[in-house]
């Protein structure tokens, strides 16, 4: 099994959030099958670029900007085993 790039993990996070209303770090960890530290650091970076929101109770949801980016990524990165 090869190690996934940070881009693949970020796309997986965004695609998972488009399919669900909101998630916790633990839910994302299980759905994407990635270490919780990786999930947390990638989510913090995605929040910096305003593609996701992290609430005070650590619930994560996607923003409109994130939905636009994920739509464009589906065209650029068609189905590459992203969850």
Residue, then its C-alpha position, 0 to 999 in steps of 0.5 A: x500500500x502506498x502512502x497517500x499525498x496530502x492533496x489526496x487526503x484533502x480531496x477525500x475530506x472534502x468529498x466525504x463532507x459533501x456526502x454528509x451534513x457534518x462530521x467530527x474528527x473521529x468520523x472523518x478518521x474512520x471514513x477516510x482511514x487516516x490517522x487523527x493527527x493527519x485529519x486534524x492538520x489537514x482540516x486546519x489547513x482547509x479551514x485556513x483557505x475557507x473551504x470548511x468550517x470547524x465549530x466550537x464543538x469540533x464539528x466540521x462542515x463544508x462551505x460553498x467555496x469548498x463545494x466549488x473546489x470539490x466540483x472542479x476537482x472531480x473534473x481535474x481528478x476523476x475517480x482516483x480511489x478517493x473516498 
